[in-house]
Amino acid sequence: MLDIGKIKARREEMRFTQTAIAKKIGISPSHYSEVERGTAGVSIQTLDALLKVLDLSIHDVWVDERE
């Protein structure tokens, strides 16, 4: 499961707005806002683009629910 809080924290650390990130990864600002609120998901391609923009790996944001 994705830790959306880590994604949001990294975006804020890099001083990107939600609108700027959305534009960089090719989705609407409203959809990106929903992603950060946890009310919408993202495709693998969009997640890959997001992680690249934020200079993160999947290991940085993945939480193993079994732990």
C-alpha positions in Angstrom: 0.0 0.0 0.0 1.2 3.5 -0.8 2.0 5.9 2.0 0.5 9.0 0.5 1.7 11.1 3.4 5.3 10.5 2.3 4.5 11.6 -1.2 2.8 14.8 0.0 5.7 15.5 2.4 8.2 15.1 -0.4 6.1 17.4 -2.7 6.0 20.0 0.0 9.7 19.6 0.8 10.5 20.2 -2.9 8.1 23.3 -2.8 5.9 22.0 -5.6 2.2 22.9 -5.7 -0.4 20.2 -6.4 -1.1 21.9 -9.7 2.6 21.9 -10.7 3.0 18.2 -9.9 -0.2 17.4 -11.8 1.0 19.2 -14.9 4.4 17.5 -14.8 2.8 14.0 -14.6 -0.1 14.6 -17.0 -3.1 14.5 -14.8 -5.6 17.2 -13.7 -5.0 19.1 -10.5 -8.3 17.9 -9.1 -7.3 14.3 -9.7 -4.0 14.8 -8.1 -5.7 16.4 -5.1 -7.9 13.3 -4.8 -4.8 11.1 -5.0 -3.2 13.0 -2.0 -6.5 12.7 -0.1 -6.6 9.0 -0.7 -9.9 9.2 -2.5 -8.5 8.3 -6.0 -5.9 5.9 -7.2 -3.3 6.3 -9.9 -2.1 4.1 -12.8 1.3 2.4 -12.7 2.4 4.8 -15.4 1.3 7.9 -13.4 2.8 6.6 -10.2 6.1 6.0 -12.1 6.0 9.6 -13.4 5.2 10.9 -9.9 8.0 9.1 -8.3 10.5 10.3 -10.9 9.4 13.9 -10.4 9.7 13.6 -6.7 13.0 11.6 -6.9 11.6 8.8 -4.9 11.6 5.0 -5.4 8.6 2.7 -4.8 10.5 1.4 -1.7 10.4 5.0 -0.2 6.6 5.1 -0.3 5.4 1.5 0.0 4.1 0.2 3.3 3.8 -3.5 3.8 0.5 -4.1 5.5 1.6 -7.4 6.9 4.1 -5.7 9.2 
